[in-house]
Amino acid sequence: MKEIRSVAEELESRLQKFGIVPSPYCFENSTDGELSKEQGVMLKVSIAGAFYPNYFHRHRPEKNYERERSKEVNGNDLFTTVYYKGFPQGNNGTLYARHIAEKLAIGLDIPRITFEGQKVLVMFDSSSEKIGPINRGVYRATKLRQIREKVAFRVLWKEDEYRYLDEQQQIKQESGFNYIHCPAQVVLPGVEIPGFFAIVTHVVSPSQFWVVYSVHEQKLNEMTQIINQHRVNKRLEHYELTPGAFCLAPYADGSNSDYYRARIRAITPGNQALVYYVDYGNSAWIECQKLCSFSAVHQSHEVHSRPCLAVECRLAKIKPAIVYGSVWHDEANRRFSNFVHNKKFNMKFQVYCVVKSVISGTLFGVDKSEPDGPKLDVNQKLVDDGYADQVPENYVCELNHQARERIDLMIGDDNQIKAHNREQLGQMSDISYVNPPSNGRVNVELKGPWSPLELEFMSLCHSSSSKQVAIDDGSVNSVALDHEPTAPTSRLVVASSVSIQDKSGRVVARDTTMMPAIPGLMALMAIIFTPKIELRTDKSNTRYTGVLCGLGTDPDYNAAIYQDHDVEIVFDTEIDDDDIKRINGIRYCMNLILRDSAEMSNLGPTYKNVVSAMFKLMKKTRKRLDEETWPQEMYNWNKIDKKLIIPPSSPFPYDHKDIFLPHSTVALQKYYPPNATWGDFAI
C-alpha cells in the first residue's frame, strides 16, 4: 500500500505542473478516505494511462494449463500448496517435517507437510487468511525462495531412523498420551446422490461455507442441549492437549456462551489451542484452560462418538466478478449470508462434484410456503447481479462430475461406486510433528519452494520484447501468482520505471501495478492510451486479431516515428468496432478534461461518463479467441490496405491540440460459418 501511495503522490506531482489537480468527484462515495472497489479499479486504470507504454504481459499459458499445474503438486489444492525438491530418496520425511513447518509457518498458521519421493509438499490451511483465493502462506513461501532463505538440516542414516522413530513412539506411550480421538465426518454425498437439503451453519464467502444436512438438524439441537445440560467443568489433562484430540469448547455468540464439540488442530506454547467446531464449520483460538472433556453422561449418550456433522461447500462454476478483483465483494458476501440464513427458504444443494471432502454445486432457495413453486438459483443470482462471473471447474472436479453423470452405467457395480466415493475424501489437517533428531549425519538443503501458480512476464515494447523480464524484488508484485488457473487470461503489469541490468541484460520492472484479470483488458488499456493504432485482421479479413500501438509513421519517410516504444498485442479475446467506438468516446472525454478551458466545476458529468464507459468495456462478455498473428511482420506499420481503413465517424468535435485523437477501424468482411447453407439465411 505504501508503494501505491507513493505512485499516486508522484502522479499528482507531475499533473500539477500542467494545472491538473485531483477532482472531488474521484472520491465520491468513499468512506474514511478509503477507496471503494470501483474506485480502486479506476485508480489502476489511471496508472495504466500515466505509465504507458511500460506494459508487461504474462507468458501465454499452454494447453491443459490447469491440469499440468495440478500435476506439480500431485493433485492437491493449487491455492494452498507449494513444493520443495531435493529430499533424499528413501529417508523418512516425518522425522524432519518440523524443520520445514517452522520455516514456513506464519504466526499460528502452521502448514501440513507430506513427502512423496524427492518432492516435499507443503499445504496451508484452506480456511486461514487469503490474498484473493490464494493462501497468504503460498505468497510468503514463494518470497522466501526469492530472497534465498534456505531450508537446511541434517538427516540420520536410514537404519538409524527406524530406531529413532521407535524411541519417539515409546516416549509418547510412556507419557500417557491417551485421549479421545475425533470421530469421522458424516458420510459425504456419493456419486449416486444428486443433491440434498441443508442448513447453512457458517459462511466465509460463496466459495467457502459449511452446512449440516437438514435430516440431522434435530440431532444437532438435541446433542447441543445434552452437552450444555450435563457439562462438567473438567479441564483437559496435559496429555489430552494434543492435535487431533476431541473435546468441548466454548463459543461466545452475543449473550450466549454455550459449549460445542470441537477438534484441537494446533497447540501453541502460549497455552492457546486452535479448535475446529466439527458440527458448525468455524474455527477459533481458545485458551487451553477453557477446554473441557466429555462427562460420563455425554459418553452414555455417545456425544463423543457421533459423526461430525458440518460439511464444507462452495458454489460451483462461479468466481468473484473480476472487475472487482479476485475476492468477493463485501456486498456479495452480505447478500449471500443474509439469504442462506433467511428462515423463509429451505436450502437445496445440487451436487456438481465432491473433491477433498468439499462439496461443489448449485444452491437453490425453496420458498417454504410454496415448496413446489419456482426455486431461486443462488449461483445465477450472483451472476445476474454482477457480483460473480461464470468459470469452468478444475480438472479434478470435472473428473468427479463425469463419474456422477455416468452413474447409470455403474448401477449394480458397488465396487466401482465405492472406489469413486473413496476418492472424494480429504485428509484432516491436524498439526503434529515428531521432534527432529539432533545428531543427523548427512547435510540436506532443499530447493524451493515453488508454487505452480507463479507467473512469468514479457515486455510488450519492441525494444525489450525479446529480453528476460524480472519484477523488482522490492515491488509489491515481486510474487505474482495466477488467481484463475482454470481460465487463464492475459495479465497486464504496468511499471512506473524500467531499467536493464548491465551484466545479465534483464529488464527490471519497478514500482509495478498488477491490473485486474479482466479478459481483453490488456488490449483495451493500450488502445485507450496510445496516440495511434493500426488494427490487425485475420487472413480472410473477417475479425480483428491484434493491434499495433505507438506514434505511427513519419509521412515523409514511411518509417516508424519511435519504434522502440511501439507495442504489439495479439488479441486473445474478441475486440470489435463497438469497442473502438466506445473507446473513442472515452478519449474525447479525456480531451475535455485536459483542455485549458476546462473548469473543475463543470467536469462532474464528464468524469462520470468516463467511469461508466470504462466499466461497460470491462464488464462486457467477450468471446475467447485462438491467438492468431497476421500479418507475420510484428511491429511493422501500414500493413492494412488504405482502401479498407474507415475514418472515425464520431460526432465529437476534436481540437487540433487534443492528445487523444479518435481511432480508425477496418472494413471487415461478413463471416459465414463453414457449414452454412442458403437456408440458414432465408428470411
Secondary structure, 3 states (H helix, E strand, C coil): CHHHHHHHHHHHHHHHCCCCCCCHHHHCCCECCECCHHHHHHHHHHHHHHCCCCEEEECCCCCCHHHHHHHHCCCCCCCCEEEEECCCCCCCHHHCHHHHHHHHCECCECCEEEEECCEEEEECCCCCCEECCEEHHHHHHHHHHHCCCCEEEEECCHHHHHHHHHHHHHHHHHCCCCCCECCCECCCCCCCCCEEEEEEEEEEECCEEEEEEHHHHHHHHHHHHHHHHCCCCCECCHHHCCCCEEEEEECCECCECCEEEEEEEEECCCCEEEEEECCCCCEEEEEHHHCECCCHHHHHCCCCCCCECCEEEEECCEEECHHHCCCCCHHHHHHHHHHHCCCCEEEEEEEEEEECCEEEEEEEEEECCCCCCCCEEHHHHHHHCCCEEECCCCHHHHHHHHHHHCHHHHCCCHHHHHHHHHHCCCCCCCCCCCCCCCCCCEEEEEEEEECCCECCEEECEHHHCCCCEEECCCCCCCCCECCCCCCCCCCEEEEEEEEECCCCCCEEEEEEEECCCCCCHHHHHHHHHCCEEEEEECCCCCCEEEEEEECCECCCCCCECCHHHCEEEECCECCCHHHHHHHHHHHHHHHHHHCCCCCHHHCHHHHHHHHHHHHHHHHCCCCECCCCCCCCCCCCCCCCCHHHEECCCCCCCCCCCCCCCCCCEECCCCCCCCCCCHHHHCC
